[in-house]
Amino acid sequence: MGAPSMKDVAAHAGVSLGTVSNVLNRPDVVAERTRGRVLDAITELGFVRNESARQLRGGTSRTLAYVVLDMRNPFFTDVAAGARGAADDAGLALYLCDGGEDRDRQATYLDLLEQQRVEGILITPVDGTDPRLTALAARGTPVVLVDRRSGGEHCSVSVDDTLGGDLAVSHLLDTGHRRIAFVGGPRGIGQVADRISGAERAIARADAEPLIMLETARLDVAEGRRAGERLAGLPAARRPTAAFCANDLLALGLLQQMVRLGLTVPDDLAIVGYDDIEFAAAATVPLTSVAQPRQLLGRTAAELLLVEARRPTGHRHEQRVFEPELVVRESTRMRSGVTTRTAR
C-alpha cells in the first residue's frame, strides 16, 4: 500500500479535497471543528504533504545548488560550508554536485538542476566561458560563478589570483631563491593561468631566472608526487631550489615525494602552496601557503544568488574580488646568509 494521499485524508475526514488543501495552506479560512477533523485524519493516516511538488507547482523548489569543481579538494568543502550557511539563514536547502573537473559531468548536473527548478546555481566551472551558463540564466535560473571571474554576464565571487601568485614568488625571491619552479595545471583553468601570471610578474620585477614549468594534468596530491619525481630527475644545475604550487594538494604531494626521496624541505627545496587548507598547517613540515577567505567566498556567492533569484527585474551583476594573504610557515624558512629585501 502506498503513502496516503490528500484524497485519502478527505475521504477519512468526510470533507472535500479543497477543504484539505485549505487546512494545509490557508487554515484560517476553515471552521475550527472541520479543521480539527482534517488534522485528526492526517495524524491517523500518517499523511505527509509532498512539499517539493507543491513548491514546483509554484515555479521553483526551495533549494540552491553548488556545482563544485572537485569535492576531493578541502578548499571547496570550506567554500560550500559558507554557501550552506547563507542557504540555512534563508530557510533553503543546498545541493552539492561534484563536477570532478569533467565538462560532461558538469553539463549533466546543470541539466538535472534546471529540471529540478532550483532557485539558482552556484558553480566553480571547468570552463568559465561555458555557453550553458548564459543559457541557463536566460531561461530564468540565475547563476553565480564561485572562485572565477565573470565577464559581466553573471555575478561572480573570486580572489585576486594574480596577486596571490606574485605574493608567493616574491616571498621565495625574498628568502634567497633564484631558480623557482611552478607546479600546476592544466593552464586552461583560469586560476592556474592567473597564478602563473602573478608568479611571472614577480620574476620579471626581480630580474630572476624564468620559472621552471612543471605542468600537471590535475590539481591533486598524486600529481604533486609525480611533479616531485620529475623535479628530482632534473640535472643539478637546472634543479630549482624552490617551488610554487597552484594549490595545497599539489604542494602536499610534492612535500611527500621529497621526503620519500630523502630530500629535505626547505633546505633542498622550499615549497609554497595555495588555498591554506587545514592540512597545510598540519603537514610534516608546516606548509607556507597563500590563504583565501574560503567560507566568505561561499557565503558571499550564495547571498548574491539569492538577491538575483528573488529580485530578477533590474538586477545588475556584481563581481566581488577578495585579496589573498601569504601565511609563512616552516616550508620556506630563510636560507642561511640571506637578508630579507625591503618590501616593495
N, C-alpha and C positions, 0 to 999 in steps of 0.2 A: 504494500500500500504506500502511495506517495505522500509527500508532505501535504498537510491540509491547506486548502486554498481559501480565498475570500468568499467564494461561493459556498464552501462548506461551513464557514462561520455564519454566513447569512442564513443558511438553512437551519443550523443548530439553534440560532437565536430567534428564528421566526421573523426576520426582517428582510428588507431588500438589500441588494448588493450596494446600491447607492448609500444606504444608511451605514453600512460597514465602512465604506470609503470615507464618509463624513466623520465617523468616530476616529478613524486613523489620521485624518488630515485636518478636519475642522470640528473638533469635539464640542465646541461651544454652541453649534447650531443644532445639536441633538439633545432631546429631552433627557434629563438625568436618569430616569428609570430605564429608558431604551438603551442609553449608553452603557448602563450597568449590565444589561443582558448581553450586549455585544462583547463587552470586556470579559464577562464570565465565560462566554463561548470561546473567546480567544485563549483564555487560560486552560479551559478543559480540553480543547483540541490540540494545544501546543502550537498554535499558529505563529509563524514568524514572517513578517512582511518582507517582500522582495525589494529591499531598498535600492539595489542597483537598477532594477527595472524601472522603478519609479523615477529615479534620477535621469535615466537615459531618455525616458519619455519627455522630460523637461529640457533635454538638449545636451547635457554633459553629465558625467559622473563626478563625484566629489573626490577626485584623485588628480594628483600630479604625477609625472614620471620623470625619471632621470636616466638617460641612456649614457652609461659610463664607458669611458674608453677601455679600461681594463680593471676589473674589480680585484685582481690579484695585487694591485699596487695600493698600499695603505694610504697613499695620498688621496685617492679617490674615495676611499672609505670615510676619511675625515671630511671631505667636501660634501659627501652625501649626508653625513650627520648634521652638518649645518643646514642643508636644504630640508632635512626632515624636521628640524626644529621650527623652521618657518611654516612648514605644512601643518605641524601639530598646532601651532598657535592659531592657524586659520581653520582648524577643525577638518583638515583634509588628510587623506592617506597619500603616501608616496610610494610609487612603484620604482624598483631599481632593476635596470636591464643591463646586462654585461655585454657590451659590444665586442669585446675581445680583440680590439684593433682590426676588426674584419668589416669591410664595407658591406658585404652581402648580409651579414648578420645584423648590422646596424639598419639596413634598409628593411629587413623583415620586421624588426621591432617597431620601426616608425609606422609601417603599415598596420600592425596589430594595435598599436596605441591609438591611432586615428580611428580605427574601427571601434575601440572601447570608449571613444569620445572623452578622453581625459581632458581636464580643463586646460592643460598646457604641458609642454615638454621642455625639460632641461636637457642639454646634450653637450658632451665633450666629443665632437665628431672626429672621425678618422680624417675627413676632408672637410674643412670649413666652407668650401665652395659647393658642397653637395646641393644640386638643384631641388632635391626633395624637401629640404628645409624651407626654402622660399615657397614652394608649392603648398606645403602644409599650412604655413601662415596665411597664405592667400585663401585657403579653404576654411579658415576660421579657427585653426589650432595654433595658438601662439607658441613661439619657440625662442628660448634664450640660450645663447652659447655660454658654456662654462669653461674657464681656462683657455679661452680662444677669443680673438678679437673679431668683431663683425665689421663688415664694410659699411654698415649703416642700415642693412635690410632687417636686422634683428637687434634686440637688446643683447648685450654681452657683458661678461664679468671676467677680467683677466688680470694677470700680473705682468709688469714690465720685464719680460724675459731678456730683452737686450741688456737692460741694466743689470739683471742678475748674472748674465754671462760675463759682463765687464767686472762686476764685483768679485766673482770667483777667480778670474785670471789675474786681475790686479793684485789680489791677495797673494797668489802664488809668485808673481813677479816681486812683490814686496818682501817675500821671505827668501829671495835669492835664486829662484829658478829661472832658467832661460830656455830650456828645451821642455816644452809642455805639450802633452797630448790631449786631444779632445776625444772622448769616448761616448758615442751615442748615435741614434738613428732610428728609423730612416729620416733622411733630411726633408722628406715631404711633409713630415709633421711640423706644424707651424712653430711650436715651442722649441723644437730642436734647432730649426733654422735661426730663430731669434737668439737662442743661447750661443750658437756659433758666431753670429754676427757681433754680439757683445764681447765674446772672447777675442775675436779678431780685432775689434776696436781697441781693446786693452793692449794687445800685442803691438799694433801699429803705433800706438802712443808711446810705448816704451822702446820701440825700435828693436824688439827681440826677434828671435828666430820664428819662422812661421809655425803655426800649430801643426803637430803630427796628428793626422786624422785617422781614427780607428772607427769606421762606421759600423754600426750594429744593425741587425735585422729587426730587433725588438728592444724594448726598454725594460729588461728583466735581469734577474740575478745570473741566470745561465749565460746570457750574452756578456755580462760583465766578466764572468770567468773566462769565456773564450777570448775576450779582448786582452785579458791578462796573459794568456798563452801567447798571443800574437806579440804583445809588447815585450815579454821576456825573450822572445826569439829574435828581436832586433839586434844588430851589431851594437856593441857597447858604445861606439862613437855616435850612434844615432838614437840610442835608447833615451827616452825622456826621463827626467828626474821628478816629474810631477804630472798628474792627470786631472783634468776637469771632466766629470761625468755628467751626462744630461739629466740623470736622476739618481736618487739614493740607491735604488735597487741595483743599477749598474755598478755604482761605487762599492756597494757591499760585496757584490760578486767579484769585483776586481781585488778588493781587500782580501777576500778569502783565497783567491788564487795566489796572491803574493805570499801569503802565509804558507800555503801548500808547497810553493817553490823555494821556500827558505829565505825569502827576501823580507826585509823589514819596512814597515810604514811608521814614520815618514822618511827614515834615513835613506833607503833605496828608492822609494817612490812616495811622494806626498800625494794625497788624494782629496779632492773636493767633490762633494755630491750636490744634489739639488732637490729641494722639497722639505728637508729637515723632518722626515717621518720619525716616529718614536724610536724605531730600531737604529737610527743613526747615532744617537747618544749612547745606546746600549751595545754597540759593536765592540769587538775585542780591542780594537783601537778606536776610541770615540771619533766619529767622523765629522769633519768640518763640512758644513752644508749651507746652501742658500735657502733660507726659510721663506715660505709663502704662507699667507693667512688663510689656511685651508678651510676651516669652518666658516669664516667670514665670507669667503668666495661663494660657498654653497648657500648660505642664508641670504646673501645679497641677491644672488641669481633667482632664488625662489620668490623673494619679495618683488623683484621686477616682473617676474612671470605673473604673479597674482594681480598686480596692478594692471597689466595689459589684458589679462583674461577677463577681468571684471569691469574694465572701463576701456574697451577697444576703440570707441569713437574718439577721434582726435588724438590718439596715443602717439607720442613721439619716442622713438627708440633711444635708449641711453647706452653708452659704452663706458662702464666703470673700470678703471685701471688702478691696481694697487702696486705699491713698491715692495720689492723683496728686501730681505736683510741677511747679511752674512753672519753665520754663527760659527765662531772659530773653536775648534777642539784639537785633540792630540794628533790627528792625521796630517796636520800641516804645521807641526812645530817648527819654529825658526831654525834655519840651517846655521850651523856654527860659523862664527866670523862674519855674519851678515847683519847689517844695521837697517832697520825699517826705514824706508824712504818717507819723506814728508808727504802727507795726504794731499791730493790734488784739489 
